[in-house]
């Protein structure tokens, strides 16, 4: 399958073993980017593997732990070191719903790509190297425990979703949960989630799509495509778990986030990588426009709060959705958190009552569309966007169509159903007195 937008072509191939390959050729580009990713993140602690009848539950943090270990090879060899020696900048990350192994380089792409295809398919896990990794990851967990931004974010998730949903579990797990991880558990998860039918490869740069796809076909293990993994995320209850949560940490000024649980998004999502998910793309674009209009740098709210000294820098905005949850958030620092919360709520109420200003709506839509188009100028940004959207069942090109065609009346409908104060929670980190 070949698609083209903005003079950018996307080549998509679904292999017999279930692996999907995305190639985005960029003629004349000076850098290459490749990622090999699996639909396995922190949300997937409870699952039923294809062909099995029993549900498996693993300790929190397994996906992240496995990400750390997959670079390690026999005889103390590390794939990261190999990639570095040939000039590739390699890394990996684990999110709520996927794990990705990636590199960028300016030369010797074929060598780096061969290494990526090799180490992701050949885990080397022993009692000794797993035990050694527990100490390293425990230090990382403690670092996040001391990070106020991280605490504001996860406390907000807890306030929105409570204890019974996987999104509230820290991506790295806890010191206690990773102590239970064994090579057997890691191999169990690897064999379930690192199957080609649960993975995607994405390459961007000055490459030949046919050559990339042929190389993948020869390099990736051949087997029959498996059925879907059954995933269990927990319960989403009406409303929020707590309207406000607060924690004291070593900060000089209070940090806060206002979140709105999106109860409609998951009803729109269709399974798989499908154009049928355009309704979900439209909703994403609508909420991004609304977040910018409510409290972006060009909004009345930001100007007013900045001028009177309530805030001293931009209010962060984001909309996040995955396969079983979705929410929007405003994040900020202020010595008067309640003033910011009240002002944003007031603005939402006024926009609901009076509607959106035509000029402001069109200006905001145009600005966000321009920002999205700019991501296509860079091989890395473009490929990362396609991988992230892929695991949501979305083709990133769909956002271009959504920005062009979305109408103010639709956005006003989303404003009324998404920004419901019954689905709102506030997370605050306060200075230690």
DOZAZA-760887 format. One record per residue (C-alpha): x negated, y negated, z; residue in one letter. Coordinates in pm, 1 decimal, padded with zeros to 6 digits. Example, Ala and Ser with C-alpha at 12.3 -4.5 7.8 and 13.67 -1.06 7.14 Angstrom:
DOZAZA-760887
+----------+----------+----------+---------+
|     east |    north |       up | residuo |
+----------+----------+----------+---------+
| -01230.0 |  00450.0 |  00780.0 |       A |
| -01367.0 |  00106.0 |  00714.0 |       S |
+----------+----------+----------+---------+
***
This chain:
DOZAZA-760887
+----------+----------+----------+---------+
|     east |    north |       up | residuo |
+----------+----------+----------+---------+
|  00000.0 |  00000.0 |  00000.0 |       X |
| -00132.8 | -00344.2 | -00092.5 |       X |
|  00008.5 | -00673.1 |  00037.3 |       X |
| -00100.1 | -01028.8 | -00036.0 |       X |
| -00039.4 | -01357.9 |  00146.0 |       X |
| -00234.5 | -01685.4 |  00135.1 |       X |
| -00465.4 | -01525.8 | -00123.2 |       X |
| -00553.1 | -01262.5 |  00138.7 |       X |
| -00501.8 | -00896.5 |  00051.7 |       X |
| -00429.4 | -00615.9 |  00295.3 |       X |
| -00481.9 | -00251.3 |  00201.3 |       X |
| -00292.9 | -00002.3 |  00417.0 |       X |
| -00341.3 |  00374.8 |  00396.9 |       X |
| -00166.5 |  00640.8 |  00607.1 |       X |
| -00384.2 |  00954.5 |  00605.3 |       X |
| -00261.2 |  01314.1 |  00620.9 |       X |
| -00386.5 |  01348.4 |  00980.5 |       X |
| -00173.5 |  01050.8 |  01085.9 |       X |
| -00453.7 |  00794.8 |  01107.1 |       X |
| -00371.6 |  00450.3 |  00968.2 |       X |
| -00643.5 |  00248.5 |  00794.3 |       X |
| -00620.0 | -00127.5 |  00737.7 |       X |
| -00874.7 | -00299.7 |  00513.6 |       X |
| -00880.1 | -00677.3 |  00466.6 |       X |
| -01138.7 | -00761.2 |  00200.2 |       X |
| -01275.8 | -01116.3 |  00213.7 |       X |
| -01486.7 | -01187.4 | -00093.2 |       X |
| -01796.3 | -01388.8 | -00009.0 |       X |
| -01758.4 | -01351.3 |  00368.3 |       X |
| -02092.6 | -01347.7 |  00551.5 |       X |
| -01979.6 | -01130.8 |  00840.9 |       X |
| -01817.6 | -00790.7 |  00876.5 |       X |
| -01583.9 | -00670.9 |  01147.8 |       X |
| -01457.4 | -00321.3 |  01224.7 |       X |
| -01249.3 | -00174.2 |  01503.6 |       X |
| -01139.0 |  00178.0 |  01589.5 |       X |
| -00845.0 |  00164.3 |  01827.7 |       X |
| -00604.9 |  00395.8 |  02004.6 |       X |
| -00253.9 |  00341.3 |  02134.2 |       X |
| -00364.6 |  00409.3 |  02492.2 |       X |
| -00372.2 |  00139.8 |  02756.4 |       X |
| -00303.4 |  00087.5 |  03124.3 |       X |
|  00071.7 |  00129.3 |  03068.3 |       X |
|  00020.3 |  00494.2 |  02974.2 |       X |
| -00035.4 |  00652.9 |  03313.1 |       X |
|  00259.3 |  00888.8 |  03271.4 |       X |
|  00328.2 |  01083.1 |  02952.8 |       X |
|  00433.1 |  01404.9 |  02786.7 |       X |
|  00181.5 |  01526.6 |  02528.0 |       X |
|  00308.2 |  01652.6 |  02188.6 |       X |
|  00430.7 |  02011.4 |  02208.4 |       X |
|  00443.1 |  02013.6 |  02590.2 |       X |
|  00738.3 |  02021.8 |  02824.6 |       X |
|  00571.8 |  01901.8 |  03146.4 |       X |
|  00509.5 |  01537.0 |  03226.1 |       X |
|  00149.3 |  01442.6 |  03308.6 |       X |
|  00064.9 |  01160.0 |  03548.2 |       X |
| -00293.4 |  01034.1 |  03577.3 |       X |
| -00460.1 |  00787.3 |  03815.8 |       X |
| -00435.8 |  00416.3 |  03739.5 |       X |
| -00727.5 |  00289.0 |  03535.0 |       X |
| -00796.7 |  00601.0 |  03324.1 |       X |
| -00773.2 |  00423.3 |  02986.6 |       X |
| -01023.1 |  00158.7 |  03097.9 |       X |
| -01251.2 |  00421.0 |  03254.3 |       X |
| -01254.3 |  00621.2 |  02931.8 |       X |
| -01340.0 |  00306.9 |  02736.5 |       X |
| -01652.8 |  00265.9 |  02951.5 |       X |
| -01760.7 |  00626.2 |  02903.8 |       X |
| -01708.0 |  00669.0 |  02532.6 |       X |
| -02023.8 |  00475.1 |  02440.7 |       X |
| -02234.8 |  00725.2 |  02636.2 |       X |
| -02397.9 |  01009.4 |  02443.9 |       X |
| -02622.2 |  01300.9 |  02537.2 |       X |
| -02982.8 |  01249.9 |  02658.8 |       X |
| -02901.1 |  00907.8 |  02808.3 |       X |
| -02841.1 |  00762.1 |  02462.9 |       X |
| -02587.3 |  00478.8 |  02440.7 |       X |
| -02399.9 |  00387.2 |  02123.2 |       X |
| -02405.2 |  00020.9 |  02225.4 |       X |
| -02785.1 |  00027.7 |  02219.3 |       X |
| -02786.9 |  00195.0 |  01878.2 |       X |
| -02555.7 | -00068.0 |  01735.9 |       X |
| -02755.6 | -00349.2 |  01891.3 |       X |
| -03080.1 | -00219.5 |  01737.4 |       X |
| -02938.9 | -00253.4 |  01386.8 |       X |
| -02810.9 | -00605.7 |  01454.1 |       X |
| -02444.5 | -00531.9 |  01528.7 |       X |
| -02266.0 | -00709.5 |  01810.5 |       X |
| -02055.9 | -00430.8 |  01962.4 |       X |
| -01799.7 | -00426.0 |  02240.8 |       X |
| -01477.6 | -00263.9 |  02359.8 |       X |
| -01171.2 | -00362.0 |  02557.3 |       X |
| -00864.9 | -00205.5 |  02717.0 |       X |
| -00530.5 | -00384.4 |  02724.9 |       X |
| -00189.6 | -00283.0 |  02852.0 |       X |
| -00108.7 | -00082.4 |  02539.1 |       X |
| -00431.7 | -00005.7 |  02351.9 |       X |
| -00807.4 |  00047.8 |  02371.1 |       X |
| -01035.8 | -00080.1 |  02095.6 |       X |
| -01399.5 | -00020.1 |  02004.2 |       X |
| -01542.0 | -00283.8 |  01774.7 |       X |
| -01843.4 | -00449.3 |  01622.4 |       X |
| -01931.8 | -00744.4 |  01402.6 |       X |
| -02245.4 | -00781.7 |  01193.2 |       X |
| -02398.1 | -00977.0 |  00906.7 |       X |
| -02584.4 | -00684.9 |  00748.5 |       X |
| -02625.8 | -00304.3 |  00767.1 |       X |
| -02249.3 | -00264.1 |  00788.6 |       X |
| -02245.9 |  00093.9 |  00658.7 |       X |
| -02483.8 |  00211.9 |  00931.7 |       X |
| -02284.2 |  00038.2 |  01202.7 |       X |
| -01954.9 |  00172.4 |  01069.9 |       X |
| -02094.2 |  00527.5 |  01064.5 |       X |
| -02195.9 |  00489.4 |  01430.8 |       X |
| -01850.7 |  00361.3 |  01524.9 |       X |
| -01677.8 |  00652.0 |  01351.6 |       X |
| -01913.2 |  00896.5 |  01522.0 |       X |
| -01917.5 |  00798.2 |  01888.0 |       X |
| -01541.6 |  00737.5 |  01915.5 |       X |
| -01483.8 |  01097.6 |  01800.9 |       X |
| -01744.7 |  01258.6 |  02026.9 |       X |
| -01693.2 |  01199.2 |  02399.0 |       X |
| -01968.2 |  01312.8 |  02635.5 |       X |
| -01834.9 |  01345.0 |  02989.5 |       X |
| -02003.5 |  01516.9 |  03282.6 |       X |
| -01951.6 |  01523.8 |  03658.2 |       X |
| -02268.8 |  01320.6 |  03699.1 |       X |
| -02201.7 |  01041.8 |  03449.6 |       X |
| -01838.3 |  01008.7 |  03560.5 |       X |
| -01937.2 |  00971.9 |  03926.4 |       X |
| -02201.6 |  00713.9 |  03834.1 |       X |
| -01944.2 |  00508.3 |  03643.1 |       X |
| -01710.5 |  00488.6 |  03942.7 |       X |
| -01952.7 |  00259.3 |  04123.8 |       X |
| -01986.8 |  00032.2 |  03821.2 |       X |
| -01612.7 |  00002.6 |  03767.5 |       X |
| -01549.0 | -00046.4 |  04140.9 |       X |
| -01770.3 | -00357.0 |  04123.8 |       X |
| -01570.3 | -00482.5 |  03825.7 |       X |
| -01243.7 | -00428.5 |  04014.8 |       X |
| -01371.9 | -00625.2 |  04314.7 |       X |
| -01476.0 | -00905.9 |  04081.2 |       X |
| -01119.8 | -00931.7 |  03947.0 |       X |
| -00983.9 | -00918.0 |  04302.6 |       X |
| -01180.0 | -01240.1 |  04364.3 |       X |
| -01071.1 | -01406.4 |  04039.4 |       X |
| -00786.4 | -01654.9 |  04109.0 |       X |
| -00672.9 | -01666.7 |  03743.6 |       X |
| -00638.1 | -01287.9 |  03742.3 |       X |
| -00451.0 | -01292.3 |  04071.9 |       X |
| -00206.9 | -01558.9 |  03955.1 |       X |
| -00137.4 | -01354.1 |  03643.1 |       X |
| -00086.0 | -01014.3 |  03807.9 |       X |
|  00109.4 | -01159.7 |  04097.4 |       X |
|  00341.8 | -01314.9 |  03839.4 |       X |
|  00389.2 | -00976.1 |  03673.4 |       X |
|  00468.4 | -00824.8 |  04012.7 |       X |
|  00720.1 | -01100.5 |  04083.8 |       X |
|  00890.3 | -01043.0 |  03748.2 |       X |
|  00886.8 | -00661.9 |  03741.1 |       X |
|  00833.8 | -00532.4 |  04094.4 |       X |
|  00651.9 | -00213.4 |  04191.8 |       X |
|  00831.9 |  00028.7 |  03961.2 |       X |
|  00692.2 | -00068.6 |  03622.2 |       X |
|  00352.7 |  00012.8 |  03470.7 |       X |
|  00282.4 | -00348.3 |  03366.5 |       X |
|  00214.1 | -00438.1 |  03728.6 |       X |
| -00074.8 | -00189.9 |  03748.3 |       X |
| -00417.7 | -00347.9 |  03717.2 |       X |
| -00580.3 | -00249.6 |  03387.8 |       X |
| -00895.3 | -00125.5 |  03562.7 |       X |
| -00697.7 |  00049.7 |  03837.1 |       X |
| -00799.3 |  00026.2 |  04202.9 |       X |
| -01108.4 |  00146.3 |  04384.6 |       X |
| -00892.3 |  00421.1 |  04533.5 |       X |
| -00732.0 |  00531.2 |  04204.7 |       X |
| -01057.0 |  00558.1 |  04006.9 |       X |
| -01205.6 |  00775.3 |  04283.7 |       X |
| -00958.4 |  01046.0 |  04171.5 |       X |
| -01076.1 |  01044.5 |  03808.2 |       X |
| -01257.6 |  01357.7 |  03688.5 |       X |
| -01406.2 |  01466.8 |  03353.8 |       X |
| -01109.7 |  01703.6 |  03315.7 |       X |
| -00861.1 |  01414.5 |  03347.3 |       X |
| -01058.7 |  01205.5 |  03100.2 |       X |
| -01078.4 |  01488.3 |  02846.1 |       X |
| -00706.7 |  01550.5 |  02894.2 |       X |
| -00628.7 |  01187.8 |  02807.8 |       X |
| -00883.4 |  01179.6 |  02527.3 |       X |
| -00736.1 |  01487.6 |  02358.4 |       X |
| -00386.2 |  01343.1 |  02389.6 |       X |
| -00437.1 |  00978.9 |  02296.2 |       X |
| -00750.1 |  00982.9 |  02078.0 |       X |
| -00580.6 |  01195.7 |  01817.1 |       X |
| -00590.5 |  01037.4 |  01466.8 |       X |
| -00210.5 |  01018.8 |  01462.5 |       X |
| -00228.7 |  00778.1 |  01758.8 |       X |
| -00507.0 |  00557.1 |  01619.8 |       X |
| -00587.5 |  00288.2 |  01366.3 |       X |
| -00905.4 |  00166.9 |  01196.1 |       X |
| -00927.6 | -00190.6 |  01072.9 |       X |
| -01212.1 | -00338.6 |  00863.6 |       X |
| -01252.7 | -00694.5 |  00741.4 |       X |
| -01527.9 | -00856.4 |  00535.9 |       X |
| -01678.5 | -00842.6 |  00188.9 |       X |
| -01603.8 | -00471.2 |  00147.0 |       X |
| -01459.8 | -00234.1 | -00111.5 |       X |
| -01127.0 | -00103.8 |  00029.6 |       X |
| -01143.9 |  00220.7 | -00169.9 |       X |
| -01494.6 |  00296.5 | -00040.6 |       X |
| -01390.6 |  00227.1 |  00319.5 |       X |
| -01086.1 |  00451.9 |  00297.1 |       X |
| -01287.7 |  00729.8 |  00131.5 |       X |
| -01554.3 |  00710.2 |  00402.7 |       X |
| -01289.0 |  00734.6 |  00674.7 |       X |
| -01128.1 |  01035.6 |  00507.0 |       X |
| -01463.7 |  01215.8 |  00502.1 |       X |
| -01568.1 |  01112.5 |  00856.1 |       X |
| -01253.7 |  01150.0 |  01066.1 |       X |
| -01151.9 |  01500.3 |  01173.4 |       X |
| -00889.4 |  01656.4 |  00954.6 |       X |
| -00584.2 |  01810.6 |  01115.8 |       X |
| -00207.8 |  01808.1 |  01096.5 |       X |
| -00031.7 |  01492.4 |  01203.8 |       X |
|  00113.3 |  01533.4 |  01552.9 |       X |
|  00447.6 |  01422.9 |  01686.0 |       X |
|  00486.7 |  01114.8 |  01903.8 |       X |
|  00362.8 |  01108.7 |  02262.6 |       X |
|  00646.3 |  01051.9 |  02509.8 |       X |
|  00558.5 |  00758.6 |  02732.3 |       X |
|  00711.1 |  00665.9 |  03067.4 |       X |
|  00675.8 |  00307.3 |  03183.6 |       X |
|  00904.5 |  00283.9 |  03482.7 |       X |
|  01219.2 |  00089.4 |  03550.6 |       X |
|  01307.9 | -00264.9 |  03447.7 |       X |
|  01568.5 | -00404.5 |  03684.6 |       X |
|  01798.0 | -00704.1 |  03623.5 |       X |
|  01667.5 | -01042.4 |  03735.3 |       X |
|  01328.1 | -01070.6 |  03905.1 |       X |
|  01172.1 | -00882.3 |  04193.7 |       X |
|  01065.4 | -01199.4 |  04375.3 |       X |
|  01140.2 | -01560.5 |  04281.7 |       X |
|  00809.6 | -01683.3 |  04422.9 |       X |
|  00485.5 | -01522.1 |  04535.8 |       X |
|  00191.3 | -01698.1 |  04696.6 |       X |
| -00163.4 | -01601.9 |  04790.4 |       X |
| -00448.5 | -01790.6 |  04953.2 |       X |
| -00791.0 | -01780.7 |  04791.0 |       X |
| -01110.3 | -01981.5 |  04770.4 |       X |
| -00987.2 | -02247.4 |  04525.5 |       X |
| -01011.4 | -02625.7 |  04547.0 |       X |
| -00670.0 | -02697.5 |  04394.3 |       X |
| -00355.8 | -02483.2 |  04374.5 |       X |
| -00317.9 | -02267.3 |  04062.7 |       X |
|  00021.7 | -02149.8 |  03943.7 |       X |
|  00220.6 | -01980.5 |  03669.1 |       X |
|  00591.6 | -01991.6 |  03586.6 |       X |
|  00718.8 | -01679.4 |  03412.0 |       X |
|  01041.3 | -01592.9 |  03229.8 |       X |
|  01118.4 | -01224.6 |  03180.6 |       X |
|  01246.4 | -01164.6 |  02827.0 |       X |
|  01523.2 | -00910.1 |  02862.6 |       X |
|  01623.3 | -00912.4 |  02494.8 |       X |
|  01291.8 | -00851.6 |  02315.8 |       X |
|  01272.4 | -00476.6 |  02371.9 |       X |
|  01621.1 | -00424.0 |  02236.0 |       X |
|  01499.4 | -00572.8 |  01907.4 |       X |
|  01192.0 | -00353.6 |  01868.9 |       X |
|  01200.1 | -00073.6 |  01613.3 |       X |
|  00962.2 |  00220.9 |  01640.6 |       X |
|  00647.7 |  00231.5 |  01430.2 |       X |
|  00460.1 | -00007.4 |  01203.5 |       X |
|  00761.2 | -00145.2 |  01023.6 |       X |
|  00893.6 | -00451.4 |  00846.0 |       X |
|  01211.6 | -00381.4 |  01043.0 |       X |
|  01046.0 | -00557.5 |  01336.3 |       X |
|  01085.1 | -00897.6 |  01169.5 |       X |
|  01355.8 | -00993.4 |  01423.0 |       X |
|  01095.7 | -00946.3 |  01695.5 |       X |
|  00847.4 | -01161.9 |  01502.7 |       X |
|  01109.1 | -01435.2 |  01465.2 |       X |
|  01175.5 | -01427.5 |  01838.2 |       X |
|  00802.5 | -01451.2 |  01913.5 |       X |
|  00769.0 | -01754.5 |  01685.4 |       X |
|  01079.0 | -01918.3 |  01835.3 |       X |
|  00948.8 | -01882.5 |  02190.1 |       X |
|  00602.4 | -02009.6 |  02091.9 |       X |
|  00765.9 | -02318.1 |  01939.7 |       X |
|  00977.7 | -02370.1 |  02251.2 |       X |
|  00682.2 | -02333.1 |  02489.0 |       X |
|  00494.6 | -02600.7 |  02294.3 |       X |
|  00794.9 | -02833.1 |  02283.1 |       X |
|  00865.7 | -02792.2 |  02654.2 |       X |
|  00515.7 | -02839.1 |  02796.1 |       X |
|  00254.9 | -02850.8 |  02519.3 |       X |
| -00000.6 | -03129.4 |  02487.9 |       X |
|  00237.0 | -03337.4 |  02271.4 |       X |
|  00538.2 | -03291.9 |  02499.9 |       X |
|  00705.7 | -03547.5 |  02723.4 |       X |
|  00648.7 | -03320.3 |  03022.8 |       X |
|  00273.2 | -03305.6 |  02975.1 |       X |
|  00240.5 | -03679.0 |  02911.3 |       X |
|  00445.9 | -03767.6 |  03219.5 |       X |
|  00269.5 | -03526.5 |  03456.2 |       X |
| -00074.0 | -03619.0 |  03320.7 |       X |
| -00011.3 | -03992.6 |  03347.4 |       X |
|  00099.5 | -03976.2 |  03711.5 |       X |
| -00190.0 | -03746.8 |  03807.3 |       X |
|  00019.3 | -03439.7 |  03889.5 |       X |
| -00192.8 | -03241.4 |  03644.3 |       X |
| -00536.4 | -03322.1 |  03505.9 |       X |
| -00554.5 | -03083.3 |  03209.5 |       X |
| -00334.5 | -02895.0 |  02965.4 |       X |
| -00054.5 | -02663.6 |  03073.3 |       X |
| -00129.7 | -02319.8 |  02931.9 |       X |
|  00152.8 | -02143.4 |  02749.3 |       X |
|  00186.0 | -01785.9 |  02626.8 |       X |
|  00441.4 | -01532.4 |  02514.6 |       X |
|  00347.4 | -01169.0 |  02558.6 |       X |
|  00541.6 | -00865.2 |  02451.6 |       X |
|  00457.9 | -00498.0 |  02431.0 |       X |
|  00661.2 | -00183.0 |  02385.1 |       X |
|  00849.0 | -00200.8 |  02715.3 |       X |
|  00818.6 | -00552.5 |  02852.2 |       X |
|  00805.6 | -00915.6 |  02741.4 |       X |
|  00768.2 | -01250.2 |  02916.5 |       X |
|  00666.1 | -01610.4 |  02860.3 |       X |
|  00457.4 | -01819.3 |  03098.5 |       X |
|  00339.5 | -02170.4 |  03177.6 |       X |
|  00012.4 | -02183.9 |  03373.3 |       X |
| -00143.7 | -02488.5 |  03536.9 |       X |
| -00341.5 | -02639.9 |  03822.6 |       X |
| -00181.0 | -02906.3 |  04041.7 |       X |
| -00181.7 | -03036.3 |  04395.9 |       X |
|  00197.4 | -03059.4 |  04360.7 |       X |
|  00313.1 | -02726.6 |  04218.2 |       X |
|  00679.6 | -02786.5 |  04297.9 |       X |
|  00681.0 | -03111.2 |  04100.6 |       X |
|  00554.7 | -02929.8 |  03791.4 |       X |
|  00804.4 | -02646.8 |  03834.9 |       X |
|  01095.8 | -02887.4 |  03882.0 |       X |
|  00992.3 | -03101.3 |  03582.8 |       X |
|  00966.8 | -02800.8 |  03349.5 |       X |
|  01303.9 | -02669.7 |  03467.9 |       X |
|  01457.8 | -03013.1 |  03413.2 |       X |
|  01318.2 | -03027.9 |  03059.6 |       X |
|  01459.1 | -02684.0 |  02979.2 |       X |
|  01802.3 | -02788.7 |  03108.6 |       X |
|  01797.5 | -03109.3 |  02900.7 |       X |
|  01694.3 | -02926.0 |  02583.9 |       X |
|  01972.3 | -02672.4 |  02636.2 |       X |
|  02224.3 | -02950.1 |  02682.1 |       X |
|  02108.3 | -03190.7 |  02410.8 |       X |
|  01950.6 | -02958.1 |  02155.9 |       X |
|  01609.5 | -02986.9 |  01994.0 |       X |
|  01494.9 | -03306.5 |  01826.5 |       X |
|  01460.3 | -03245.4 |  01451.9 |       X |
|  01136.8 | -03439.8 |  01412.5 |       X |
|  00968.5 | -03278.2 |  01714.9 |       X |
|  01082.5 | -02931.8 |  01608.5 |       X |
|  00946.0 | -02965.4 |  01254.9 |       X |
|  00619.7 | -03119.0 |  01374.8 |       X |
|  00565.4 | -02841.3 |  01631.5 |       X |
|  00650.5 | -02566.8 |  01381.9 |       X |
|  00410.1 | -02714.4 |  01126.4 |       X |
|  00129.1 | -02744.7 |  01382.1 |       X |
|  00166.3 | -02386.2 |  01504.6 |       X |
|  00188.7 | -02256.0 |  01147.5 |       X |
| -00136.3 | -02436.7 |  01063.2 |       X |
| -00307.7 | -02285.6 |  01365.5 |       X |
| -00195.0 | -01938.2 |  01267.2 |       X |
| -00313.9 | -01983.4 |  00908.5 |       X |
| -00659.0 | -02080.1 |  01037.4 |       X |
| -00700.3 | -01736.0 |  01195.2 |       X |
| -00714.3 | -01597.3 |  00840.8 |       X |
| -01034.1 | -01792.9 |  00772.4 |       X |
| -01239.9 | -01567.3 |  00997.7 |       X |
| -01286.8 | -01192.0 |  00947.4 |       X |
| -01300.2 | -01120.1 |  01320.3 |       X |
| -00994.6 | -01324.4 |  01421.8 |       X |
| -00790.8 | -01184.9 |  01135.3 |       X |
| -00874.5 | -00821.3 |  01202.6 |       X |
| -00814.9 | -00856.3 |  01576.8 |       X |
| -00473.1 | -01005.1 |  01510.6 |       X |
| -00378.5 | -00719.0 |  01277.0 |       X |
| -00485.1 | -00453.6 |  01531.0 |       X |
| -00303.0 | -00618.6 |  01820.6 |       X |
|  00013.3 | -00660.9 |  01614.6 |       X |
| -00014.4 | -00308.8 |  01471.9 |       X |
|  00042.9 | -00155.6 |  01815.2 |       X |
|  00354.2 | -00369.1 |  01850.9 |       X |
|  00488.4 | -00228.7 |  01526.1 |       X |
|  00424.8 | -00556.7 |  01344.1 |       X |
|  00246.6 | -00660.8 |  01025.5 |       X |
|  00065.8 | -00989.6 |  01102.2 |       X |
|  00163.6 | -01129.4 |  00761.2 |       X |
|  00523.0 | -01135.4 |  00890.9 |       X |
|  00441.6 | -01431.4 |  01114.7 |       X |
|  00371.6 | -01645.6 |  00807.4 |       X |
|  00721.1 | -01574.9 |  00673.8 |       X |
|  00875.5 | -01635.3 |  01015.8 |       X |
|  00712.5 | -01977.0 |  01056.2 |       X |
|  00823.6 | -02079.0 |  00707.2 |       X |
|  01185.0 | -01965.2 |  00735.7 |       X |
|  01275.8 | -02011.6 |  01102.0 |       X |
|  01554.7 | -02263.0 |  01162.8 |       X |
|  01619.8 | -02496.1 |  01452.2 |       X |
|  01962.4 | -02344.4 |  01521.7 |       X |
|  01808.3 | -02000.6 |  01577.6 |       X |
|  01542.5 | -02142.8 |  01809.9 |       X |
|  01812.6 | -02318.2 |  02011.0 |       X |
|  01989.6 | -01983.5 |  02055.5 |       X |
|  01666.7 | -01828.2 |  02183.3 |       X |
|  01618.1 | -02124.3 |  02418.3 |       X |
|  01950.0 | -02051.2 |  02586.9 |       X |
|  01908.5 | -01675.1 |  02628.3 |       X |
|  01534.6 | -01656.3 |  02709.0 |       X |
|  01485.1 | -01946.3 |  02950.8 |       X |
|  01730.9 | -01811.4 |  03205.6 |       X |
|  01645.5 | -01924.3 |  03559.0 |       X |
|  01778.8 | -01593.2 |  03692.3 |       X |
|  01484.1 | -01431.8 |  03511.4 |       X |
|  01227.0 | -01685.6 |  03632.4 |       X |
|  00949.3 | -01635.6 |  03888.6 |       X |
|  00661.0 | -01849.9 |  04016.0 |       X |
|  00316.3 | -01726.7 |  04119.6 |       X |
|  00086.3 | -01955.0 |  04320.4 |       X |
| -00268.3 | -01928.0 |  04450.5 |       X |
| -00323.6 | -02181.1 |  04728.6 |       X |
| -00653.2 | -02303.1 |  04880.5 |       X |
| -00758.1 | -02151.4 |  05210.7 |       X |
| -00693.8 | -02410.4 |  05480.2 |       X |
+----------+----------+----------+---------+
***
